[in-house]
């Protein structure tokens, strides 16, 4: 799976959750660096990762959902 | 299985510009589990019905408080309240309660839930409530015995109580979460990690299916469900190409395994017709050849089940457009199914408001999609729904007859039309409500209503409601028009006037205005004020008023047509007469 594709998915999920235009997301981004990436966007991301990749985020992995690198690790993507 | 929507499709939807012609609605969400991200998914599915929705979401876990607020406010507004729940919340809570005994406590919690909702419903008759039926739980402690004395039995009883609420209150509809969760399977329905982290209990697929299903219920409440299904024939209604294989060799009925699948599909389509959906055929074929397919005794559908058919070699979009004109229905009320990707693309491109369903191999694919997308969702089946196919067929006969007359007036007279008008009385207020909510083309203000509102117009002396049915030599069309509004001093102010497209070009409009003028004269009313909101769909209605050549002016910043009763009555014989004899019941 391409890093670029996942970055695009994260960006558009955050955008559709916040109702604001998509922002460019890079590997170093997280909830702390992207204003629109709030808790609601995280809920939407969890649902999107489940329906797109069949990945149910485990409770222990909650923290991974708050950064791009964490999501890449969840998806087993090397970056 | 075809996915109902991908994340990409949903995100693209949010990048597009908002379509201004959509019907806007606001839905209040009262919830005891997290509603997000359903508020992002539901608008995507509602757009298929040309509806745009915004959600007013209550605070998390404040269901009882919000219900109480609703009861206290006793708002007299027409609005939709959706109550968002999942059984997960109650299962966990039932065992948290001190001294609880599993299902007994669950029973108490759920009884309490139903009781609170019941109070809110009776306190707010003008609010339209949408209630979920509860899903089955992910675990059952006592195995199969739970169905006799445990969670499963409790949930089934509570669901019966919720259905009863809908049966007894016209302002309640149910959303069958129990069915939707069963369809995708309970193991696929819940995401307990998501519940633990976000109090959002559904999986990604669960959210998509939930949203699609709830969107179709919302669309049906405001009369936006689809009305007509156009079908391709080869490999859609039967297996094989009738022109190549010959009618004896197509797969149809239970003689072959492939034919059995088409029998299931045909049976589904026939059931749609039987509950009031109009069927049409759009097929590229030789007409005579194609008809032979329906002569096979194994065919469940007969040619007579279709109200209209265009079987030729012309582009399908053009044929569908002609059939819609003939049926007096809008493009957005239609669904088209075809296995051929090129045909699907052609219709999608030329008729963007028509909902097009393509499929790969098996007819079961399109049946599943039709079902999951809920295009033909309905809250009840009325007598009018049951007679709809026949009515449209009768209309075809009327059109045939009109061709025999060179003068349209002679044709109208030959129909021997008679109308029964009802002033402030109604034998069927539900039909009146449905007509107001389902009609787009002859609709002066686009105002939607509820059964309780309609009853107010009938019973309040400062308000009025006039409805009418139309009979002719081909049968009874039932209630086909409704006008309602206020009586203000010497003015009759029309809140909305709708008329079924089935009776367009029959001078019924003139008969309605004549009856309104006669009643106004009796009541000492001098003017009839008709506020008018022009939309992309009510052109027929707009042209009618423009051709009346009456004054149009702004009153309280609303564009209105003004009918001076005395002048209007004096002109009727020469200008705006009708070819309908009528009787006023009051």
Interface residues (C-beta under 8 A of the other chain):
Chain A: X9 X12 X13 X15 X16 X17 X19 X22 X39 X40 X42 X43 X44 X46 X47 X48 X49 X50 X51 X52 X56 X57 X58 X59 X62
Chain B: X3 X6 X7 X8 X10 X11 X14 X15 X34 X36 X37 X40 X191 X193 X194 X196 X197 X198 X200 X202 X203 X204 X205 X207 X208
